[in-house]
Amino acid sequence: MYSTADRAARGFLFSGILWLVLFMSMGLIIAVKQLNPDFFAHMPWLTYGRVRMVHVNGVLFGWLSMGLIGSMFYIIPRLCRTQLFSSKLATFTLVCTNILIVSMAVTLLAGLTTGIEYGEMIWPLDILVAVIAVTTLYNCVMTVAKRKENQLYVSIWYFIGSLIWLPLVYIIGNIPSEWIGGIQQANMNWFYGHNVIGLWFTTVGIGTIYYLLPILTKAPLYSHRMSMIGFWTIATFYVWNGPHHLVNGPIPLWLMKAGIVPSLLLIIPVWTVVANVFGTLKGHWHQVRANNSLKFLVTGTIFYLITCIQGPFQALMGPSSVLKFTEWVPGHAHMPLFGAFSSVVFAMIYYMLEKQHGKIHSRGMQEVHFYFSVVGYLFFGFSMWIAGVIQGFSWIDGEPFMASINAIKSLNMVRGIGGGFMLLGQIFFAINVWKTVKQQRISAQDLESDASVRV
């Protein structure tokens, strides 16, 4: 029987899978509406704007955030050689998070929104977010404080840093527009929009990579010093990146440059992660073919590298003048969230299930999940990047807006096909996880076992 201390971690991860399938289905509705705007037109609560808000918030909070919190609740006790400080508090956090997701979906589909991009949830739900963030932080910090392991492995640095940064980032990004408006509000909104990726999804994701990598390869982490350089450079540079979303917009030139320069410096932390992953894998690359958790982990790392090459490029004033407001941007935004860090959470879930159940129900379904996810995203991403370039130059040439829409119609079809493959992959994933959980359980490993991760 798996440890009762893992129930909250499993609850977060399994709830996340449910929300992943549901809210990715809404993403497919969006793709269909790009081709046929009258799709579900008779249902006002399924208009494009409402479905998009639910899709974005649902995937960010319902899937990826829940997956990352579940990963922390599983990992931190093992690296600290102790039990999670409070399983009851973790269960309370789990219940609050699921209430948040249901309430978010209902209110946004009903048209109740603040109108702030990525901060659409109404203020009572913001309070619930605060409760979730504070209880998670308290539970994790107290677990670390009561640890039996003297060494603070690098993953814990990333996790605790993320939990401290998240409330600050969320508060700034969700200040009511009635309190502050105009370009100041837009600048604060992009401080939130960019840093919730960089100081939450990225940092918890990297911490999970550094936990799983030595365990899956059975090799020490290539460089502890490099991992710490990555942590502090993210903390130093990432926070300033928001203004690059407003390049060529109504902000001062100095502020544009203040967003561009740290964007270019992000090559430092991403290189520390990639070098650490590839350095650790030296002599162990043959394991990637046989180990699907490792396959997802390496894939996530590669997508993270591409994200942090593409991001600084499109932050430059020249490329930004072409790509801003085009399909390129959501194509890019899906890469860190789905391609990179969703892949890391997939690896975490498969690893946890193998530890607790002995084996995954179907290796073949794992392979289908991997290839449908990766190939589907490549269709999705490349179609949107090409569409974005076509749109941008069309607008620069002064062509009518509808001319650019008609020009990318076939690419939107490819986008929908790619999204369909991505969704189908997650359905195989959910079925495989469910069937694995239904298998006879075996004894969970002692908390001491995973604390052997060393550099």
BELQUISUL-V806492 format. One record per run of one state. SS is the DSSP state (H for helix, E for strand, L for the rest). FROM is the first residue (numbers start at 1). TO is the last residue. If there is no record, write none. Layout:
# BELQUISUL-V806492
ss=SS from=FROM to=TO
ss=SS from=FROM to=TO
This chain:
# BELQUISUL-V806492
ss=L from=1 to=3
ss=H from=4 to=35
ss=L from=36 to=43
ss=H from=44 to=46
ss=L from=47 to=47
ss=H from=48 to=80
ss=L from=81 to=86
ss=H from=87 to=109
ss=L from=110 to=122
ss=H from=123 to=145
ss=L from=146 to=153
ss=H from=154 to=173
ss=L from=174 to=181
ss=H from=182 to=217
ss=L from=218 to=223
ss=H from=224 to=240
ss=L from=241 to=241
ss=H from=242 to=246
ss=L from=247 to=252
ss=H from=253 to=265
ss=L from=266 to=266
ss=H from=267 to=281
ss=L from=282 to=285
ss=H from=286 to=290
ss=L from=291 to=291
ss=H from=292 to=315
ss=L from=316 to=316
ss=H from=317 to=323
ss=L from=324 to=326
ss=H from=327 to=357
ss=L from=358 to=362
ss=H from=363 to=396
ss=L from=397 to=400
ss=H from=401 to=407
ss=L from=408 to=408
ss=H from=409 to=438
ss=L from=439 to=448
ss=H from=449 to=452
ss=L from=453 to=455
